Amino acid sequence: MVKGLARIVRTNTLMFKLGSVMTLNLLIPILLIGSISYYSIYSILQNNIEKGVQSRMKEIEHSMQSSLDNLGYASRQLTLDGDIGKRLEQYMNPTIPNNLKSEIQSDIESRLTLISYANQGLGPMYYFIPEQQMNLFQTMLLKKNVDPMEYPTLFTDPLTLYQGPHPSIYLYSDNIVFSIVQEMTGNKNLPKTYVYIETNFKVFQDLFPKDAFGFNVNYLILDSSNKILYSDLNDSYPINSEMSLSGSQSQVINDKGKKLFVERGEGNWSIVAVVNKRDLSDEIISWSIRYGAIAIGSLIISLLLAWMTWRFINQKLSLLKEEIKQTTDLQFDRPYVPMNIIEFDEVVDRFYLMRTRIRDLIVEVEEKEKNKRKLEVQKLKYQINPHFIHNTLNTIQWIARMHKQEEIVNLVSIFSRILHYNLGKEGEIVHLREEISALKDYVALQKIRYNHHFHVLFEIEPDTEELPIIRFLIQPLVENAMYHAFTDDNGQITVRVFRENEAYFIIEVEDNGQGMDAETIQRLLYSDNEKRKSGMGIGLKFVNHMIREYFGEEHRFEISSELGKGTMIKIRLPILDKEAVQ
C-alpha cells in the first residue's frame, strides 16, 4: 500500500498528471463560481439579515411603545377620571362613616379590577401617598419596603414617570417589568397621591425574546440620556454606564466584534440589539459549508473518474509493455492483438511494423555473421601462403649463409621482418616504435634495391615512441616520396614525430624532391587508378581513408608541395589511450 501511495504522488506518473489535470479542470470553475457566488450571496444575505434585524427592532420598539402607552392610558383612567378622584377624596375624608367608607373602597377596588381585567398586559396597580407611607387599593400582594419612586426612569412626561425595566413589585415574582407612576391632580384636599401600574411579567419576555432572529441576540435599554438601564451583557455594557449614540432614530454600530442595532422610542429612550458578527455570518457559513461539501464531493468524483481513466489507459499500456517485453526477449511469433481504440491501435500497428523490421534485421545480421565465419575459415586456409613464404625465405637464408653470401642473408632477414610485420596478427593499433622499426627495415630493403640513391633521416622525440598509432600509417608516406619525388641520387627524406601538446602529436614526412602540382596531389589522394611502381601498393588515398575511419574529424591531413623544391606531408592526430594497443 505504501508503494502504491508513493507511486501516486510521483510527479512523473501518468496517474499524477491525469489526476492533476482533472482536479484543476474542476477546481478552477469551482473556485471562480464559488468566489463570485460567495461575494454575491454574502452581500445579499448580509443586507437581508441586517434589514431583517432592523425591521424586527422597529417592531419591538413599536410594541414597547404600545405597552408604555397602555400604561399611560390605564393611569389616566385612574387619575384623571373625576368620579374616581371624588370617590378617593371621600374615602380619605376622616369624617366619612365606616360603612360608607367600606362601600367607597369596594367601588374603587371594583373599578381597578375592571381596568385590570380589561387589559391583560397590566400587572399590579395601586395608589400610594409617599408623605404618609400609605398604599391603597392593591390589586396584588406587594413586597414590603419598596419605594416605586426609586425605580430607574426611562423617560418623563409632566406629572408622569415611565420606569423600567426593573423587578416586579409583586411579592411572589422577580420578573422584569415596565411601570408608570402618575400623580393625581384636581383634588386639592388630598395630599400628593400617585398611582402605580406595572406591566404583566410576560410583556417583557414577549418583547425581547432571545431567538427572535434565528440567532442569539442580547438587548440593552437606554434612557433619554443614553444611560444603560438594562443590559444582557453587563460585563461588556454595564448598567448605569453611558453609550455614545447619534440622534438618528435608527442606526447600526460596529463595536468590539459586535453589531449594535439601535431604535429610539418617542420618549427618546433607546433599544439596542447586540449581535455577534459571527452570528450574522452563520447563514453564510452554512452556505459555505454546503458549497464546500458539494465541491469536495465533486472533487472526489473527479479523482475517481481520473483513477478509472488511468486504470483503463494503464491496462492498454500494460498490454503494449508486454508486447515490448516479448520483443525484447526475441519472441516475434506473438499474434497481433488489437486494442479496439484507434489511437492505441495506430501505436500498436507501428510497433508491429517495427518488430517485423527488427526481426528482418536480426535475420540479416545472423546471415552476415554466418558469411563472416565462412570467410574466416577461408582466411585460415589462405594463411598457409604466408607461412609457406616465411619457411621458403628461411630456407634461402640458410642456404645463403652456408655459401657465405652475407648480403643475401641480410636482405632475406630484412625482408622476413617486413613480411612478419605486414602479415602479423598484432592488431591494427601498434606502438610508434614498432611502426618506425618496420619503416627502417623497409628503408634498408629499398636502399639495397636502389643502391643507396637516397637518404632517410629520422627525428623521433623519445616521449612519442610509446604512443599508439595505426599500422602502416607512415610507410606509405615514405614510399610515395621515394617513387614520386626523386630523379637523381641526392634525394633525402626526413621523418619527424613530436608532440604538439598533451592531446595531439604531429607526423611529418618531408623530401627535397621535384615537388608536385595541385592536380597530382588530388590524384594521389583520391584517384583509384594510380599505378604503383613497386612496394606494398598502399597509396596516400588509403592513408587518408584510414585516418578518417579511426579518428573522424579530429585529425588533420595536409600536403604542401612546390615544384622543384620538394613536398611535406603533415598529419595531426589525437593521442589514443594506451589501452588501444592490444
C-alpha positions, 0 to 999 in steps of 0.5 A, a space after each residue: 500500500 505504501 508503494 502504491 501511495 508513493 507511486 501516486 504522488 510521483 510527479 512523473 506518473 501518468 496517474 499524477 498528471 491525469 489526476 492533476 489535470 482533472 482536479 484543476 479542470 474542476 477546481 478552477 470553475 469551482 473556485 471562480 463560481 464559488 468566489 463570485 457566488 460567495 461575494 454575491 450571496 454574502 452581500 445579499 444575505 448580509 443586507 437581508 439579515 441586517 434589514 431583517 434585524 432592523 425591521 424586527 427592532 422597529 417592531 419591538 420598539 413599536 410594541 414597547 411603545 404600545 405597552 408604555 402607552 397602555 400604561 399611560 392610558 390605564 393611569 389616566 383612567 385612574 387619575 384623571 377620571 373625576 368620579 374616581 378622584 371624588 370617590 378617593 377624596 371621600 374615602 380619605 375624608 376622616 369624617 366619612 362613616 365606616 360603612 360608607 367608607 367600606 362601600 367607597 373602597 369596594 367601588 374603587 377596588 371594583 373599578 381597578 379590577 375592571 381596568 385590570 381585567 380589561 387589559 391583560 398586559 397590566 400587572 399590579 396597580 395601586 395608589 400610594 401617598 409617599 408623605 404618609 407611607 400609605 398604599 391603597 387599593 392593591 390589586 396584588 400582594 406587594 413586597 414590603 419596603 419598596 419605594 416605586 419612586 426609586 425605580 430607574 426612569 426611562 423617560 418623563 412626561 409632566 406629572 408622569 414617570 415611565 420606569 423600567 425595566 426593573 423587578 416586579 413589585 409583586 411579592 411572589 415574582 422577580 420578573 422584569 417589568 415596565 411601570 408608570 407612576 402618575 400623580 393625581 391632580 384636581 383634588 386639592 384636599 388630598 395630599 400628593 397621591 400617585 398611582 402605580 401600574 406595572 406591566 404583566 411579567 410576560 410583556 417583557 419576555 414577549 418583547 425581547 425574546 432571545 431567538 427572535 432572529 434565528 440567532 442569539 441576540 442580547 438587548 440593552 435599554 437606554 434612557 433619554 440620556 443614553 444611560 444603560 438601564 438594562 443590559 444582557 451583557 453587563 460585563 461588556 455594557 454595564 448598567 448605569 454606564 453611558 453609550 455614545 449614540 447619534 440622534 438618528 432614530 435608527 442606526 447600526 454600530 460596529 463595536 468590539 466584534 459586535 453589531 449594535 442595532 439601535 431604535 429610539 422610542 418617542 420618549 427618546 429612550 433607546 433599544 439596542 440589539 447586540 449581535 455577534 458578527 459571527 452570528 450574522 455570518 452563520 447563514 453564510 457559513 452554512 452556505 459555505 459549508 454546503 458549497 464546500 461539501 458539494 465541491 469536495 464531493 465533486 472533487 472526489 468524483 473527479 479523482 475517481 473518474 481520473 483513477 478509472 481513466 488511468 486504470 483503463 489507459 494503464 491496462 492498454 499500456 500494460 498490454 503494449 509493455 508486454 508486447 515490448 517485453 516479448 520483443 525484447 526477449 526475441 519472441 516475434 511469433 506473438 499474434 497481433 492483438 488489437 486494442 479496439 481504440 484507434 489511437 492505441 491501435 495506430 501505436 500498436 500497428 507501428 510497433 508491429 511494423 517495427 518488430 517485423 523490421 527488427 526481426 528482418 534485421 536480426 535475420 540479416 545480421 545472423 546471415 552476415 555473421 554466418 558469411 563472416 565465419 565462412 570467410 574466416 575459415 577461408 582466411 585460415 586456409 589462405 594463411 598457409 601462403 604466408 607461412 609457406 613464404 616465411 619457411 621458403 625465405 628461411 630456407 634461402 637464408 640458410 642456404 645463403 649463409 652456408 655459401 657465405 653470401 652475407 648480403 643475401 642473408 641480410 636482405 632475406 632477414 630484412 625482408 622476413 621482418 617486413 613480411 612478419 610485420 605486414 602479415 602479423 596478427 598484432 592488431 591494427 593499433 601498434 606502438 610508434 616504435 614498432 611502426 618506425 622499426 618496420 619503416 627502417 627495415 623497409 628503408 634498408 630493403 629499398 636502399 639495397 634495391 636502389 643502391 643507396 640513391 637516397 637518404 632517410 633521416 629520422 627525428 623521433 622525440 623519445 616521449 612519442 615512441 610509446 604512443 599508439 598509432 595505426 599500422 602502416 600509417 607512415 610507410 606509405 608516406 615514405 614510399 610515395 616520396 621515394 617513387 614520386 619525388 626523386 630523379 637523381 641520387 641526392 634525394 633525402 627524406 626526413 621523418 619527424 614525430 613530436 608532440 604538439 601538446 598533451 592531446 595531439 602529436 604531429 607526423 611529418 614526412 618531408 623530401 627535397 624532391 621535384 615537388 608536385 602540382 595541385 592536380 597530382 596531389 588530388 590524384 594521389 589522394 583520391 584517384 583509384 587508378 594510380 599505378 604503383 611502381 613497386 612496394 606494398 601498393 598502399 597509396 596516400 588515398 588509403 592513408 587518408 581513408 584510414 585516418 578518417 575511419 579511426 579518428 573522424 574529424 579530429 585529425 588533420 591531413 595536409 600536403 604542401 608541395 612546390 615544384 622543384 623544391 620538394 613536398 611535406 606531408 603533415 598529419 595531426 592526430 589525437 593521442 589514443 589511450 594506451 589501452 588501444 594497443 592490444 
